[in-house]
Amino acid sequence: MTRHIPFVRLALATAAPATLALAAACSGPDPTAAPGTPGSAAPGAAPAASGDLAALMKARGLSEDDVTAALKTYTPTGKKDEYFVFASGGHGGNVIVIGVPSMRILKYIGVFTPEPWQGYGFDDPTRALLRSGDRAVGELNWADMHHPALSETGGEYDGQYLFVNDKANPRVAVINLKDFTTTQIVTTELIQSEHGATFVTPNTDYIIESSQYPTPLGGAYADFTKFNDSYRGAVILWKFDREKGKIDKAQSFAIELPPYMQDLADAGKKVSDGWLFINSINTERCWGGNLEGNPPLESCASQNDMDYLHVINWKKAAEIAAAGKTTTISDMRVIGLQTAIDEQLLTFVPEPKSPHGVDVTPDGTGVVVGGKLDTHTTVYDIPKILQLIAAKTYTGKDPYGVPILDFKAAIKGQCEIGLGPLHTVFDDKGFAYTSVFIESVVAKWSLADLKVVDKVSTHYNIGHLVSAEGDTVSPDGKYLIAMNKWALDRFAGVGPLLPQNFQLVDLDAAKPRVIYDMPLPLGEPHNAQMIKADKLKPIEVYKPVGTNPLTHEKDAFAVEGGKERIERNGTDVHVYMTAIRSHFTPDIVRAKEGDTIHLHLTSLEQAHDATHGLAIGSHDINISLEPGEHSNVTFKVPKAGVYPLYCTEFCSALHLEMAGYLLVEPKG
Amino acid sequence: MTRHIPFVRLALATAAPATLALAAACSGPDPTAAPGTPGSAAPGAAPAASGDLAALMKARGLSEDDVTAALKTYTPTGKKDEYFVFASGGHGGNVIVIGVPSMRILKYIGVFTPEPWQGYGFDDPTRALLRSGDRAVGELNWADMHHPALSETGGEYDGQYLFVNDKANPRVAVINLKDFTTTQIVTTELIQSEHGATFVTPNTDYIIESSQYPTPLGGAYADFTKFNDSYRGAVILWKFDREKGKIDKAQSFAIELPPYMQDLADAGKKVSDGWLFINSINTERCWGGNLEGNPPLESCASQNDMDYLHVINWKKAAEIAAAGKTTTISDMRVIGLQTAIDEQLLTFVPEPKSPHGVDVTPDGTGVVVGGKLDTHTTVYDIPKILQLIAAKTYTGKDPYGVPILDFKAAIKGQCEIGLGPLHTVFDDKGFAYTSVFIESVVAKWSLADLKVVDKVSTHYNIGHLVSAEGDTVSPDGKYLIAMNKWALDRFAGVGPLLPQNFQLVDLDAAKPRVIYDMPLPLGEPHNAQMIKADKLKPIEVYKPVGTNPLTHEKDAFAVEGGKERIERNGTDVHVYMTAIRSHFTPDIVRAKEGDTIHLHLTSLEQAHDATHGLAIGSHDINISLEPGEHSNVTFKVPKAGVYPLYCTEFCSALHLEMAGYLLVEPKG
């Protein structure tokens, strides 16, 4: 990428156009240019004036490399980013959409947490959606989102759906990428925490969610004295109905696992399609109790030299489940551990101490495991593993009878990476990139000979990596993002709570290097997916007018212009209201103390970006109404008074006058 | 700034160093460099290689101006931004902290809306803080934040506090900039909506909040038939106790105003210190009713050629309030309209149709008003206004007896701006910058001769502007941000709901121009403040260990290392827990179904950025625990079971093992 043309020759060659370009630049904004378009000089016409550059570089303390990085990431007004990154919002319980290479945040998608600015959780459909994700203990208004997964067709991202998980309160949500809207949340009491989620099979038949901290299955209680017998892990295979765009819970099933801490997971692809890989830690089966005379969990759980990579035959498991060889625990069909063993659904392969990342290679022949207390990545040879399983060539069994394969026989080899390898992603040239926690680097290594070829220095507490189309059968290379959890010294101080730091790495350069530091100021964005922007075909407005975003169909209560009205039925007041620049109709709502108001609100707009909002004072209501959208809002009016209502989006010059009143008369 | 050195001469002059610099660049990351530092070439050593530049510019379609813009905004890893922007989070109910010139989001500050990722609203102190902002109708979990205001000393930002408002549910919040934490929310039932908030007096004696949509004062009910007699506006002057860092409600007071729609406000400074200016729309006193046979509000409210600029003597008003000439309405001392007239606290000056922005000039001698249905900005002459008031030179009275000054006698003049002037900010060279809605430009004009000298093309639905230190007595110039509400065609498509678009304008350039487009993907960021970053002195960790962020004192329940314990008192279980890499002590909490758990949690960390989180599965609890922070969390355990608890921040290599269990035994 960085060709070094002799400087003087280039300079002379471009002197004339450069001068012209500068003259043009001096004439300032082109009146014919689109709004906000800064310049008018022709793209690539000539290098920028060295005089200006030298002065600017000096003034802002920029190095040669900084200038290159700036030009590789700066995206002028009106130019679109090449890739979308869908990053988990961590504890924010939402999804962060980032443009690459500009690293600008383009959107937040409300998922598990109410988001008033988008009206999410503030109208009836989204409130019901959030409540559908509550668990037995009670209402949930946050999540610990970790691993977003894009829907795939033939192992390629198809840009249709995004799936996300909740580690703290095991749940999975479905996001429709037509309008970047959450449409479903599913949960089960079978497990009480998870981590290996979400990961999809190559055609998105199933969405994988596997448990992390062992508990009695189904939400039962048992003391630690019964840990080995009563505590279990499980992996859930949520069946996805692409036609309906929904998870089909009835067709979903789970497999019981021993009470280890199952960790990350990945689905096989190509030659390994049909198989599933989950690693595990704490095969020591420690449960802590540091104030009860037990050793601290972190040391107790780090004694064994080897833990177990779980190799699961999910296609056969689906047949076993279909054959009814399951027990229903809480509301989930579960294949028991003994059945899984008897049917050869579950096999273990030793993996070096305390593994974390488990990533299937693009060609599907290998699984890369990073042992966080190790110095290697281990590359497993899936065809070999499948042969050994077929031949039942076991070296032993775990305490629960799960057959174990021979470590050496099951691997392609190991790569000496450095201290604390975690996660691995891939490019289009046969290289793997592994985050190395203790060293704070990304190690670039060759899948062919398992040798490190380069290391990229990153910031502290590096965790997951994401590369362009990286989890598909054909990664793009080009860009990689290191998701670092610490940011000290990187950005201006904002108090004790600092942002995370996403560092964009340029994989096209002769030497991969960090070209952008992006502070991530919400939640603990954990993992992400990067997809070509042109694979998505989002809609711009809702058609027909009156569409309900959750169903993408016209709402039964959609209101037509001219047919606005208020209907009272006892203490229920139905308000059929429309919004269009610059008024609501009706703009006055009259009710009596104690009434229940059923607001049916349709935006008549069909112009892109002509969003309205509706706030009703003191009643905790803010609705965001995109062009053509319909929303239903039910609320009580407990106290007499006069409450202004108004449009909360700056929609027109007379936006402030797009207002009205809710009048609540005292009783009798 | 853009000096045009003849290209060839510069090129030859720098050829040698350039070549050297390139050689250095090719050697890649400097192993001795700080983590994440991309390059090693010396800052400003030489312009980047023209060869690389030309190729890069061509490849990414960058113009000359784009290159300059990129180098003016790109901020390499480890380099700090020069300014902080505190932008309202709009309907997000939070504050967005942005670095300038990089336009990267550095932090979100939870204010009116729960923010699980920072534990805001999920522990006892912040839950109580949120609930202290509820209004009579019920619980509120969102806000429509509009105008942040930084605390001032002598008319300069002092970097100590930030104040924000809620238009929908009239409230004001105080944020401590020591740790970017919300510490207080105040509200009163006196008014039911507001807009002219928050604005501070030059020494932050008072924080101004003025109503928008008229209602009966104190939350009473009255029909529109009584609109002229029973509906009113009001301006509240919240007394700020800088010593305590809190608003003193008992020392605060309000002034009753006629039932117009009071709009934006600003405080006088220097020669006009002690005075307050609020503009108004809808002096027609329309209330809508488009389904009740009335004309739509937006046309009815736009009939008058002139509305009224409210000129208020707040220093004298404070004396009148102190003298007890007030009536208490709900919980607020109110100076009645007649008293305000009798005591000469309130005077009107006509202002051209439907004004919006009202901005006092840095020297305090002028107020600039933009009439959104006008083509001018009007510059009022405050000394003249004060003379006219002193001499009681009135031309008439409004229907409520408020004296009115002569328009022509009260102004310095008008500036022909263009269609739809809204808000005005200032630089250090005597220029004013006004957002022009219909034209989508920022007009640069001279305060000296009221002539437009330049126009900067921006994107659609331009609203507020913010300039560096712009609301102080000594603005910096340098940077201006146009806060545009629309973003269509600017960024990659993300469905019907688009981000906002903050456009950074370079005021140092020969011609001011847009140098960065920043998508703002949460809420409707409305207005902002821009302050020199080095004016803030945020803390890095909480000292002493066990500090409560809301009081900045050691919490009564702070836990010392070694003194962790669990104490049961009936059904109340007090858990004294500490957190340090990589365990909680105790890591097991045992309770019985129906118990109430009182968790007292102290982080023993004192390393910058060593944040821990605590999630308790299924119980809707996530706490963010900064180094040294103490938090108290009270919650019920309604259902028997085994619930994992764990650290939600990626704190160390053994972060996954920083976990434990909440065991809830079934009842006897």
Contacts between the chains, C-beta under 8 A, distances in Angstrom:
chain1	res1	chain2	res2	distance
A	1	B	55	7.9
A	2	B	25	7.8
A	2	B	26	7.7
A	2	B	49	8.0
A	2	B	52	5.4
A	3	B	51	5.9
A	3	B	52	7.2
A	3	B	55	6.2
A	4	B	22	5.8
A	4	B	26	7.8
A	4	B	49	6.2
A	4	B	51	6.0
A	4	B	52	7.4
A	5	B	49	7.3
A	5	B	50	7.3
A	5	B	51	3.1
A	5	B	54	8.0
A	6	B	51	7.8
A	7	B	11	6.7
A	7	B	14	7.8
A	7	B	15	5.0
A	7	B	18	4.9
A	7	B	19	6.3
A	7	B	49	6.1
A	7	B	50	6.1
A	7	B	51	7.2
A	8	B	11	6.3
A	8	B	12	6.3
A	8	B	15	5.0
A	10	B	49	7.9
A	10	B	50	4.4
A	10	B	51	5.0
A	10	B	54	6.9
A	11	B	7	6.7
A	11	B	8	6.3
A	11	B	11	3.2
A	11	B	12	7.4
A	11	B	15	7.7
A	11	B	50	5.6
A	12	B	8	6.4
A	12	B	11	7.4
A	14	B	7	7.9
A	14	B	50	6.7
A	14	B	54	6.7
A	15	B	7	5.1
A	15	B	8	5.0
A	15	B	11	7.7
A	18	B	7	4.9
A	19	B	7	6.3
A	21	B	63	7.8
A	21	B	64	4.8
A	22	B	4	5.8
A	22	B	7	7.9
A	22	B	64	6.5
A	24	B	64	7.5
A	25	B	2	7.7
A	25	B	63	7.8
A	25	B	64	4.7
A	25	B	65	5.4
A	25	B	68	7.8
A	26	B	2	7.8
A	26	B	4	7.8
A	26	B	510	7.2
A	26	B	511	7.9
A	28	B	511	4.1
A	28	B	513	6.8
A	29	B	456	6.8
A	29	B	457	4.8
A	29	B	511	7.5
A	29	B	513	6.1
A	31	B	457	7.7
A	33	B	457	6.7
A	34	B	489	7.2
A	35	B	440	4.8
A	35	B	457	5.7
A	35	B	458	6.2
A	35	B	459	4.7
A	35	B	460	6.1
A	36	B	440	8.0
A	36	B	457	6.3
A	36	B	458	5.2
A	36	B	459	4.0
A	36	B	484	7.6
A	36	B	490	6.9
A	36	B	501	7.5
A	36	B	503	5.7
A	36	B	514	5.5
A	36	B	517	6.6
A	37	B	457	6.9
A	37	B	514	7.8
A	38	B	63	8.0
A	38	B	65	5.0
A	38	B	66	7.0
A	38	B	69	5.9
A	38	B	513	5.0
A	38	B	514	4.7
A	38	B	515	6.5
A	39	B	63	4.5
A	39	B	64	6.3
A	39	B	65	2.5
A	39	B	66	6.1
A	39	B	69	7.7
A	39	B	513	7.5
A	40	B	63	7.1
A	40	B	65	7.4
A	41	B	63	4.0
A	41	B	64	3.8
A	41	B	65	5.8
A	42	B	63	6.5
A	43	B	57	6.5
A	43	B	58	6.9
A	43	B	60	8.0
A	43	B	61	4.0
A	43	B	62	6.0
A	43	B	63	5.5
A	43	B	66	7.8
A	44	B	54	6.7
A	44	B	57	4.5
A	44	B	58	3.1
A	44	B	59	7.6
A	44	B	61	6.8
A	44	B	62	7.1
A	45	B	57	7.7
A	45	B	63	7.3
A	45	B	64	7.1
A	46	B	54	6.7
A	46	B	57	7.9
A	46	B	64	7.2
A	47	B	50	4.0
A	47	B	53	3.8
A	47	B	54	4.7
A	47	B	57	6.8
A	47	B	67	7.8
A	48	B	47	8.0
A	48	B	53	6.3
A	48	B	57	7.7
A	48	B	64	5.5
A	48	B	67	3.9
A	48	B	68	6.3
A	48	B	71	8.0
A	49	B	2	8.0
A	49	B	4	6.3
A	49	B	5	7.2
A	49	B	7	6.0
A	49	B	10	7.6
A	49	B	64	7.4
A	50	B	5	7.4
A	50	B	7	6.4
A	50	B	10	4.4
A	50	B	11	5.6
A	50	B	14	6.2
A	50	B	47	4.0
A	50	B	50	7.1
A	51	B	3	5.9
A	51	B	4	6.3
A	51	B	5	3.1
A	51	B	6	8.0
A	51	B	7	7.4
A	51	B	10	4.8
A	52	B	2	5.5
A	52	B	3	7.1
A	52	B	4	7.5
A	52	B	68	6.1
A	53	B	47	3.8
A	53	B	48	6.3
A	53	B	53	7.9
A	53	B	67	7.6
A	53	B	71	6.9
A	54	B	10	7.1
A	54	B	14	6.6
A	54	B	44	6.7
A	54	B	46	6.6
A	54	B	47	4.7
A	55	B	1	7.9
A	55	B	3	6.5
A	56	B	68	6.9
A	56	B	71	4.5
A	56	B	72	6.7
A	57	B	43	6.5
A	57	B	44	4.5
A	57	B	45	7.7
A	57	B	46	7.8
A	57	B	47	6.7
A	57	B	48	7.7
A	57	B	71	6.9
A	58	B	43	6.8
A	58	B	44	3.0
A	59	B	44	7.6
A	60	B	43	7.9
A	60	B	71	6.7
A	60	B	72	7.3
A	60	B	74	8.0
A	61	B	43	4.0
A	61	B	44	6.9
A	61	B	76	8.0
A	61	B	79	6.6
A	62	B	43	5.9
A	62	B	44	7.1
A	62	B	71	6.3
A	62	B	74	7.2
A	62	B	76	6.8
A	63	B	21	7.9
A	63	B	25	7.7
A	63	B	38	8.0
A	63	B	39	4.3
A	63	B	40	7.0
A	63	B	41	4.0
A	63	B	42	6.6
A	63	B	43	5.6
A	63	B	45	7.4
A	63	B	76	7.5
A	64	B	21	4.8
A	64	B	22	6.6
A	64	B	24	7.3
A	64	B	25	4.5
A	64	B	39	6.3
A	64	B	41	3.7
A	64	B	45	7.2
A	64	B	46	7.3
A	64	B	48	5.5
A	64	B	49	7.4
A	65	B	25	5.4
A	65	B	38	5.0
A	65	B	39	2.5
A	65	B	40	7.2
A	65	B	41	5.8
A	66	B	38	6.9
A	66	B	39	5.9
A	66	B	43	7.9
A	66	B	74	6.7
A	66	B	76	4.7
A	67	B	47	7.9
A	67	B	48	3.9
A	67	B	53	7.6
A	67	B	71	6.5
A	68	B	25	7.6
A	68	B	48	6.4
A	68	B	52	6.2
A	68	B	56	6.9
A	69	B	38	5.8
A	69	B	39	7.6
A	69	B	74	6.9
A	69	B	76	7.1
A	70	B	70	4.3
A	70	B	71	5.7
A	70	B	73	7.9
A	70	B	74	3.5
A	71	B	48	7.9
A	71	B	53	6.9
A	71	B	56	4.5
A	71	B	57	6.9
A	71	B	60	6.7
A	71	B	62	6.3
A	71	B	67	6.5
A	71	B	70	5.7
A	72	B	56	6.7
A	72	B	60	7.3
A	73	B	70	8.0
A	73	B	74	7.1
A	74	B	60	8.0
A	74	B	62	7.2
A	74	B	66	6.7
A	74	B	69	6.9
A	74	B	70	3.4
A	74	B	73	7.1
A	74	B	74	6.3
A	75	B	517	7.9
A	76	B	61	8.0
A	76	B	62	6.7
A	76	B	63	7.5
A	76	B	66	4.7
A	76	B	69	7.0
A	76	B	517	7.5
A	77	B	459	7.4
A	77	B	490	6.0
A	77	B	503	7.3
A	77	B	514	6.3
A	77	B	517	4.3
A	78	B	489	6.2
A	78	B	490	5.8
A	78	B	517	7.9
A	79	B	61	6.6
A	80	B	491	6.7
A	80	B	492	4.4
A	81	B	491	7.3
A	81	B	492	5.0
A	84	B	492	6.7
A	89	B	117	7.2
A	90	B	117	6.0
A	90	B	648	7.6
A	91	B	116	5.2
A	91	B	117	3.8
A	91	B	613	6.5
A	91	B	615	7.7
A	91	B	622	5.2
A	91	B	624	7.4
A	91	B	648	5.6
A	92	B	115	7.5
A	92	B	116	6.6
A	92	B	117	4.3
A	93	B	116	6.1
A	93	B	117	7.9
A	97	B	494	5.9
A	97	B	521	7.3
A	99	B	491	6.7
A	99	B	492	5.7
A	99	B	519	7.7
A	104	B	491	7.4
A	104	B	518	6.5
A	104	B	519	5.2
A	105	B	105	6.7
A	105	B	499	7.8
A	105	B	519	6.5
A	105	B	521	5.0
A	106	B	491	5.6
A	106	B	492	6.4
A	106	B	494	5.1
A	106	B	499	6.0
A	106	B	519	5.2
A	106	B	521	5.8
A	107	B	494	4.3
A	107	B	495	7.7
A	107	B	497	7.4
A	107	B	499	6.3
A	107	B	521	4.7
A	108	B	521	5.3
A	108	B	522	5.4
A	113	B	114	7.9
A	113	B	116	5.9
A	114	B	113	7.9
A	114	B	114	7.6
A	114	B	141	6.8
A	114	B	142	8.0
A	115	B	92	7.5
A	115	B	522	7.9
A	116	B	91	5.3
A	116	B	92	6.6
A	116	B	93	6.1
A	116	B	113	5.9
A	116	B	141	7.1
A	116	B	142	3.2
A	116	B	143	7.8
A	116	B	523	8.0
A	117	B	89	7.2
A	117	B	90	6.0
A	117	B	91	3.8
A	117	B	92	4.3
A	117	B	93	7.9
A	117	B	142	8.0
A	117	B	522	5.6
A	117	B	523	3.7
A	117	B	524	6.8
A	118	B	497	6.2
A	122	B	142	7.0
A	135	B	618	4.8
A	136	B	618	7.1
A	136	B	639	5.7
A	136	B	641	7.9
A	137	B	618	4.0
A	137	B	619	5.8
A	137	B	638	6.4
A	137	B	639	5.1
A	137	B	641	7.7
A	137	B	643	7.8
A	138	B	618	7.7
A	138	B	619	7.5
A	138	B	620	6.7
A	138	B	638	6.7
A	139	B	620	6.3
A	140	B	618	7.5
A	140	B	620	5.1
A	141	B	114	6.8
A	141	B	116	7.1
A	141	B	620	6.0
A	142	B	114	8.0
A	142	B	116	3.2
A	142	B	117	7.9
A	142	B	122	7.0
A	142	B	620	6.6
A	142	B	622	5.4
A	143	B	116	7.8
A	144	B	615	5.7
A	144	B	622	7.0
A	144	B	648	5.6
A	167	B	615	7.9
A	168	B	615	4.3
A	168	B	616	7.8
A	168	B	617	5.4
A	168	B	618	7.9
A	168	B	622	7.0
A	168	B	646	7.9
A	168	B	648	7.4
A	169	B	617	6.0
A	169	B	618	5.4
A	178	B	495	7.1
A	179	B	495	4.0
A	179	B	496	5.7
A	179	B	497	7.7
A	180	B	494	5.5
A	180	B	495	4.2
A	180	B	497	7.4
A	181	B	495	7.1
A	192	B	617	5.3
A	192	B	618	6.8
A	192	B	641	7.1
A	192	B	642	6.4
A	192	B	643	5.9
A	192	B	644	5.9
A	193	B	617	5.4
A	193	B	644	4.3
A	193	B	646	7.5
A	195	B	656	7.8
A	212	B	644	7.3
A	212	B	656	7.8
A	213	B	644	3.7
A	213	B	646	7.1
A	213	B	659	6.1
A	213	B	661	7.5
A	215	B	641	7.6
A	215	B	642	4.3
A	215	B	643	7.7
A	215	B	644	6.8
A	215	B	661	8.0
A	216	B	641	7.9
A	216	B	642	5.9
A	219	B	639	7.7
A	219	B	641	5.0
A	220	B	641	6.9
A	220	B	642	7.8
A	221	B	640	4.5
A	221	B	641	5.4
A	221	B	642	6.2
A	221	B	663	7.3
A	221	B	664	6.7
A	221	B	665	6.3
A	221	B	666	5.8
A	222	B	642	6.8
A	223	B	663	7.1
A	224	B	663	7.9
A	231	B	642	7.7
A	261	B	656	7.3
A	263	B	656	7.1
A	281	B	656	6.6
A	281	B	657	7.4
A	282	B	657	7.3
A	287	B	588	7.5
A	287	B	661	6.6
A	288	B	583	7.8
A	288	B	587	4.0
A	288	B	588	5.8
A	288	B	659	7.1
A	288	B	660	4.9
A	288	B	661	7.1
A	289	B	587	6.8
A	289	B	588	5.1
A	290	B	583	6.2
A	290	B	585	5.5
A	290	B	586	6.5
A	290	B	587	5.3
A	291	B	564	6.2
A	291	B	565	7.7
A	291	B	566	7.4
A	291	B	585	6.0
A	291	B	586	3.7
A	291	B	587	7.4
A	291	B	588	7.1
A	292	B	586	7.6
A	292	B	588	6.3
A	296	B	583	4.9
A	296	B	587	7.5
A	297	B	583	6.6
A	297	B	587	6.2
A	297	B	657	5.1
A	297	B	658	7.8
A	297	B	659	6.2
A	297	B	660	7.0
A	298	B	582	4.6
A	298	B	583	5.9
A	298	B	654	4.2
A	298	B	657	3.8
A	298	B	658	6.6
A	301	B	657	5.1
A	302	B	654	7.0
A	302	B	657	7.2
A	354	B	654	8.0
A	356	B	656	7.4
A	372	B	653	5.4
A	373	B	653	7.1
A	420	B	653	5.5
A	437	B	653	5.4
A	438	B	653	6.7
A	440	B	35	4.9
A	456	B	29	6.9
A	457	B	29	5.1
A	457	B	31	7.6
A	457	B	33	6.8
A	457	B	35	5.6
A	457	B	36	6.3
A	457	B	37	6.9
A	458	B	35	6.2
A	458	B	36	5.2
A	459	B	35	4.7
A	459	B	36	4.1
A	459	B	77	7.4
A	460	B	35	6.2
A	460	B	609	7.8
A	461	B	650	5.6
A	461	B	651	7.7
A	463	B	650	5.3
A	484	B	36	7.6
A	485	B	649	6.9
A	485	B	650	4.1
A	485	B	651	7.9
A	486	B	609	4.8
A	487	B	609	6.7
A	488	B	608	4.9
A	488	B	609	4.2
A	489	B	34	7.2
A	489	B	78	6.3
A	490	B	36	6.9
A	490	B	77	6.0
A	490	B	78	5.8
A	491	B	80	6.7
A	491	B	81	7.3
A	491	B	99	6.7
A	491	B	104	7.4
A	491	B	106	5.6
A	492	B	80	4.4
A	492	B	81	5.0
A	492	B	84	6.7
A	492	B	99	5.7
A	492	B	106	6.4
A	492	B	533	4.8
A	493	B	536	7.3
A	493	B	538	4.7
A	493	B	540	7.0
A	494	B	97	5.9
A	494	B	106	5.1
A	494	B	107	4.3
A	494	B	180	5.4
A	494	B	538	6.2
A	495	B	107	7.7
A	495	B	178	7.1
A	495	B	179	4.0
A	495	B	180	4.1
A	495	B	181	7.1
A	495	B	538	4.4
A	495	B	539	6.4
A	495	B	540	7.9
A	495	B	626	8.0
A	496	B	179	5.7
A	496	B	538	8.0
A	496	B	539	6.3
A	496	B	540	6.2
A	496	B	541	5.6
A	496	B	542	6.1
A	496	B	608	7.8
A	496	B	611	7.6
A	496	B	626	3.7
A	496	B	627	6.1
A	496	B	628	7.6
A	496	B	629	7.1
A	497	B	107	7.4
A	497	B	118	6.2
A	497	B	179	7.7
A	497	B	180	7.3
A	497	B	611	6.4
A	497	B	624	6.6
A	497	B	626	5.3
A	498	B	608	7.9
A	498	B	609	5.1
A	498	B	611	7.6
A	499	B	105	7.8
A	499	B	106	6.0
A	499	B	107	6.3
A	501	B	36	7.6
A	503	B	36	5.7
A	503	B	77	7.3
A	510	B	26	7.1
A	510	B	28	7.9
A	511	B	28	4.1
A	511	B	29	7.3
A	513	B	28	6.7
A	513	B	29	5.9
A	513	B	38	5.0
A	513	B	39	7.6
A	514	B	36	5.4
A	514	B	37	7.8
A	514	B	38	4.8
A	514	B	77	6.3
A	515	B	38	6.3
A	517	B	36	6.5
A	517	B	75	7.9
A	517	B	76	7.5
A	517	B	77	4.2
A	517	B	78	7.8
A	518	B	104	6.5
A	519	B	99	7.7
A	519	B	104	5.2
A	519	B	105	6.5
A	519	B	106	5.2
A	521	B	97	7.3
A	521	B	105	5.0
A	521	B	106	5.8
A	521	B	107	4.7
A	521	B	108	5.3
A	522	B	108	5.4
A	522	B	115	7.9
A	522	B	117	5.6
A	523	B	116	8.0
A	523	B	117	3.7
A	524	B	117	6.9
A	524	B	613	7.5
A	524	B	648	6.6
A	524	B	649	5.9
A	524	B	650	6.5
A	526	B	650	7.8
A	533	B	492	4.8
A	536	B	493	7.3
A	538	B	493	4.7
A	538	B	494	6.2
A	538	B	495	4.4
A	539	B	495	6.4
A	539	B	496	6.3
A	540	B	493	7.0
A	540	B	495	7.9
A	540	B	496	6.2
A	541	B	496	5.6
A	542	B	496	6.1
A	564	B	291	6.3
A	565	B	291	7.7
A	566	B	291	7.4
A	582	B	298	4.6
A	583	B	288	7.8
A	583	B	290	6.2
A	583	B	296	4.9
A	583	B	297	6.6
A	583	B	298	5.9
A	585	B	290	5.5
A	585	B	291	6.0
A	586	B	290	6.5
A	586	B	291	3.7
A	586	B	292	7.6
A	587	B	288	4.1
A	587	B	289	6.8
A	587	B	290	5.3
A	587	B	291	7.4
A	587	B	296	7.4
A	587	B	297	6.2
A	588	B	287	7.6
A	588	B	288	5.8
A	588	B	289	5.1
A	588	B	290	8.0
A	588	B	291	7.1
A	588	B	292	6.3
A	608	B	488	4.9
A	608	B	496	7.8
A	608	B	498	7.9
A	609	B	460	7.8
A	609	B	486	4.8
A	609	B	487	6.7
A	609	B	488	4.2
A	609	B	498	5.1
A	611	B	496	7.6
A	611	B	497	6.5
A	611	B	498	7.6
A	613	B	91	6.5
A	613	B	524	7.4
A	615	B	91	7.7
A	615	B	144	5.7
A	615	B	167	7.8
A	615	B	168	4.3
A	616	B	168	7.8
A	617	B	168	5.4
A	617	B	169	6.0
A	617	B	192	5.3
A	617	B	193	5.3
A	618	B	135	4.8
A	618	B	136	7.1
A	618	B	137	4.1
A	618	B	138	7.7
A	618	B	140	7.5
A	618	B	168	7.9
A	618	B	169	5.3
A	618	B	192	6.8
A	619	B	137	5.8
A	619	B	138	7.5
A	620	B	138	6.7
A	620	B	139	6.3
A	620	B	140	5.1
A	620	B	141	6.0
A	620	B	142	6.6
A	620	B	169	8.0
A	622	B	91	5.2
A	622	B	142	5.4
A	622	B	144	7.0
A	622	B	168	7.0
A	624	B	91	7.4
A	624	B	497	6.6
A	626	B	496	3.7
A	626	B	497	5.3
A	627	B	496	6.1
A	628	B	496	7.6
A	629	B	496	7.1
A	638	B	137	6.4
A	638	B	138	6.7
A	639	B	136	5.8
A	639	B	137	5.1
A	639	B	219	7.6
A	640	B	221	4.5
A	641	B	136	7.9
A	641	B	137	7.6
A	641	B	192	7.1
A	641	B	215	7.6
A	641	B	216	7.9
A	641	B	219	5.0
A	641	B	220	7.0
A	641	B	221	5.5
A	642	B	192	6.3
A	642	B	215	4.3
A	642	B	216	5.9
A	642	B	220	7.8
A	642	B	221	6.2
A	642	B	222	6.8
A	642	B	231	7.7
A	643	B	137	7.7
A	643	B	192	5.8
A	643	B	215	7.7
A	644	B	192	5.9
A	644	B	193	4.3
A	644	B	212	7.3
A	644	B	213	3.8
A	644	B	215	6.8
A	646	B	168	7.9
A	646	B	193	7.5
A	646	B	213	7.2
A	648	B	90	7.6
A	648	B	91	5.6
A	648	B	144	5.5
A	648	B	168	7.4
A	648	B	524	6.6
A	649	B	485	6.8
A	649	B	524	5.9
A	650	B	461	5.7
A	650	B	463	5.3
A	650	B	485	4.1
A	650	B	524	6.6
A	650	B	526	7.8
A	651	B	461	7.7
A	651	B	485	7.9
A	653	B	372	5.4
A	653	B	373	7.2
A	653	B	420	5.5
A	653	B	437	5.4
A	653	B	438	6.7
A	654	B	298	4.2
A	654	B	302	7.1
A	654	B	354	8.0
A	654	B	372	8.0
A	656	B	195	7.7
A	656	B	212	7.8
A	656	B	261	7.3
A	656	B	263	7.1
A	656	B	281	6.7
A	656	B	356	7.4
A	657	B	281	7.5
A	657	B	282	7.4
A	657	B	297	5.1
A	657	B	298	3.8
A	657	B	301	5.1
A	657	B	302	7.2
A	658	B	297	7.8
A	658	B	298	6.6
A	659	B	213	6.1
A	659	B	288	7.1
A	659	B	297	6.3
A	660	B	288	4.9
A	660	B	297	7.0
A	661	B	213	7.5
A	661	B	215	8.0
A	661	B	287	6.6
A	661	B	288	7.0
A	663	B	221	7.3
A	663	B	223	7.2
A	663	B	224	8.0
A	664	B	221	6.8
A	665	B	221	6.2
A	666	B	221	5.7
